[in-house]
Amino acid sequence: MTRIDSAGPPPRRRRGPLQALIYWSLVLIVWGLIFIGGFLAMFATDLPDTSKLYDVKRQPSITYLDRSGAVVAVRGSQYAPPADIESLPAYVPAAFVAIEDKQFYHHPGFNPWGMIRSELYNVRHPGGALRGGSTITQQLARNLFLNAAQTYRRKAQELVLAMWLEIHFSKKQILALYLNRVNFGGGAYGIEAASQRYFNKPASDLTLGEAALLAATMKGPSRYNPAANSVRAARRATVVLYEMEGMGAITAAQRQAAFSHPVHVSVRLANQRAQYFIDWLDAQVRAQVGEPTQDLVVETTLDLPIQAAAEQAVRAGVAGHAEQGVQQGALVAMDGEGRIRAYVGGAAYGDSQYDRATTARRQAGSAFKPFVYLTAMEAGHTPGEGVVDEPITIGNWTPRNYTGKYLGAIDLRTALAQSINTVAARLANEVGTARVADTAHRLGITSPIQTDPSMALGAVEVSPLEMAQAYDAFSNGGLRAHPYGVERIRAANGRALYDHAAGPAAREAVIGQPALSEMIDMLRGVIARGTGAKAKVEGYDLAGKTGTTSDYKDAWFVGFTGGFTAAVWVGRDDNTPMRKVTGGGAPTEIWRDFMVAALPRLAAQSIPGAPGTFLPPEGADQPPPGDAESPDYEFAPRQSRPARDEAVPY
């Protein structure tokens, strides 16, 4: 008989503290890997196709040239053949590693500490844009396969793709892909295109300072564009150089040498002038050739040195009268054939892209009076005709002069030179406001014109382009001007797609004699002895008219010489009054400053007095050599290293 032992199983041996720690650590690791695998699998279900890694899809570029062949701007995407990373100076890739991802050569595609740091920031700043601790590999994954949406889903997919890249490519290959595909601002993609765009040289010839400036754009291609935002870009490049020194990529002597050699950005390939003009032309180009499917070259009517003078004059004029409440300005200049030579839609394109040269409609004030006087001249009145400046009431309207005084017996020549309101109102009432509106439309005003008696004093909303167009008939012998900015459009291979010269050449005469000569005589008097005296430039035949609205919301000067007209407006975008800014002040000063620079280049001649007699000076269609002034950028060396949070983007 077998005896059964009733004792239980032997007691289980308890784990020691170290064994327990190892055991539970392994359990947590296994479950963590399972969780991470499931998490990544969930976001990997709709990853983009990675088989087209080397495909480049881009919008065709449109290169705009000025009338002498200088590059004004490049719109769309610009790509160049990929740069061989082996051919680049060692400091070029080092600049990007130093400022974007110091641990690039040591992480598996992502930097856990950078991600944790970013998440802590996101927790502390709820509701704001998410920060991401993206490595160069993650940035490449985003640029190649994803979009820039700041969401957790996109970040998770970015992480998956970054690890895929690290598995399939070496660090050198990843860095080469990154440098050849990243956006450098201004439409340039890849370091070769950026080097050509900004410095007019291959990437293999980049200096240390140039490399730092390009690396600086990575924080924000638009915000740190070296052509559009030179000061901000230079400050960021300074940070790049200090970070390179900190990681041992360059020496202190090399950093100091970079500080002592200013970087020169090529005007021809990085010029940021005339952006309002390019915006204005863009729709016209697409209307002529349709949505581009290939790179295009557009030859424009713009003259870059004259454009530079216009931008400088507007910028300085607005700044110089800021205390009087002037906030914005616009200038349009065109020759007697209608070619736009300068076009400024605002004081600073970077601050506001709203185009005040064509989009805005503002009251013309007394700048509208030449249409009243021209209608009167065509009806038989003469400049020497006597009139009386005295109070007048037309219906329920009683116009008053700006000074509040009346001159008594004067002639029409004096009335226009002194911008007498009562005389203009009386003339418009006599010849008929409807006829005045017809005259303005005939010369080139395209906006609707109301025919109340107040229209005689410029209660009509127009654009600077319209005013330049209408006054141009006074400058060119009485012919209707049709402003245009595109001479030719061709494909990059040279095939012609559009030629303005192939269109209708005949233009109609819109001002006859003796009215044309009479109006030129009176408008010369505005500058010689009237409200536009500040527009005078010794040695040149000039004429024009000031304009001021009664509430000081708008101020104008529109003037011309033989075959060249410029219209200037200043005011405020919110349409609130300035502080007693008149047409004879800020806009006339802007006009004069611009014309002083433009007139010698134009080889300007006297204003023609008979219809159709204007002929441009021989060779005037071929401008003298020269280009817009190009900017130099100097780095600002610091005595100490920058703070880490300034130098390292998250």
CORCOR-V665611 format. One record per backbone hydrogen bond with DSSP energy under -1.0 kcal/mol. CO is the residue of the C=O (numbers start at 0). NH is the residue of the N-H. If there is no record, write none. Layout:
BEGIN
CO;NH, CO;NH
END
This chain:
BEGIN
15;19, 16;20, 17;21, 18;22, 19;23, 20;24, 21;25, 22;26, 23;27, 24;28, 25;29, 26;30, 27;31, 28;32, 29;33, 30;34, 31;35, 32;36, 33;37, 34;38, 35;39, 36;40, 37;41, 38;42, 39;43, 43;46, 51;54, 58;76, 60;295, 61;74, 62;297, 63;71, 63;72, 64;299, 65;68, 69;65, 72;63, 74;61, 77;188, 83;86, 88;91, 89;93, 90;94, 91;95, 92;96, 93;97, 94;98, 95;99, 96;100, 100;103, 102;105, 102;106, 110;114, 111;115, 112;116, 113;117, 114;118, 115;119, 116;120, 117;121, 118;122, 119;123, 120;124, 124;127, 131;133, 134;138, 135;139, 136;140, 137;141, 138;142, 139;143, 140;144, 141;145, 148;150, 150;154, 151;155, 152;156, 153;157, 154;158, 155;159, 156;160, 157;161, 158;162, 159;163, 160;164, 161;165, 162;166, 163;167, 164;168, 169;173, 170;174, 171;175, 172;176, 173;177, 174;178, 175;179, 177;180, 177;181, 178;190, 181;189, 184;187, 186;77, 187;183, 189;193, 190;194, 191;195, 192;196, 193;197, 194;198, 197;265, 201;204, 202;205, 206;210, 207;211, 208;212, 209;213, 210;214, 211;215, 214;217, 215;218, 216;219, 219;223, 221;224, 224;228, 228;232, 229;233, 230;234, 231;235, 232;236, 233;237, 234;238, 235;239, 236;240, 237;241, 238;242, 239;243, 240;244, 241;245, 242;246, 243;248, 244;247, 250;254, 251;255, 252;256, 253;257, 254;258, 255;259, 262;632, 265;269, 266;270, 273;277, 274;278, 275;279, 276;280, 277;281, 280;284, 281;285, 282;286, 283;287, 284;288, 285;289, 294;491, 295;62, 296;489, 297;64, 298;486, 298;487, 301;66, 302;306, 303;307, 304;308, 305;309, 306;310, 307;311, 308;312, 309;313, 310;314, 311;315, 312;316, 313;317, 314;318, 315;319, 316;320, 318;321, 320;323, 320;325, 321;324, 323;578, 327;570, 329;568, 330;343, 331;566, 332;340, 332;341, 333;564, 334;337, 337;483, 338;334, 340;302, 341;332, 343;330, 344;355, 347;351, 354;358, 354;359, 356;464, 361;461, 363;366, 364;367, 365;368, 367;370, 368;372, 369;373, 370;374, 371;375, 372;376, 373;377, 375;380, 376;379, 381;384, 382;412, 384;411, 386;409, 388;407, 393;396, 396;393, 407;388, 409;386, 410;414, 411;415, 412;416, 413;417, 414;419, 416;530, 419;423, 420;424, 421;425, 422;426, 423;427, 424;428, 425;429, 426;430, 427;431, 431;435, 432;436, 433;437, 434;438, 435;439, 436;440, 437;441, 438;442, 439;443, 439;444, 451;454, 452;455, 453;456, 453;458, 454;457, 457;364, 457;459, 459;363, 461;361, 462;466, 463;467, 464;468, 465;469, 466;470, 467;471, 470;473, 471;475, 472;477, 474;562, 477;509, 477;510, 483;339, 484;300, 486;499, 487;298, 488;496, 488;497, 489;296, 490;493, 494;490, 497;488, 498;501, 499;502, 507;479, 511;515, 513;517, 514;518, 515;519, 516;520, 517;521, 518;522, 519;523, 520;524, 522;543, 523;527, 524;528, 525;531, 529;532, 531;534, 532;535, 536;539, 542;559, 544;557, 546;555, 548;551, 551;577, 553;548, 554;569, 555;546, 556;567, 557;544, 558;565, 559;542, 560;563, 562;335, 563;560, 564;333, 565;558, 566;331, 567;556, 568;329, 569;554, 570;326, 570;327, 571;574, 577;579, 581;584, 584;588, 585;589, 586;590, 587;591, 588;592, 589;593, 590;594, 591;595, 592;596, 593;597, 594;598, 597;601, 598;603, 604;561, 609;612, 616;619, 618;621, 630;264, 632;262, 642;645, 642;646, 643;647
END
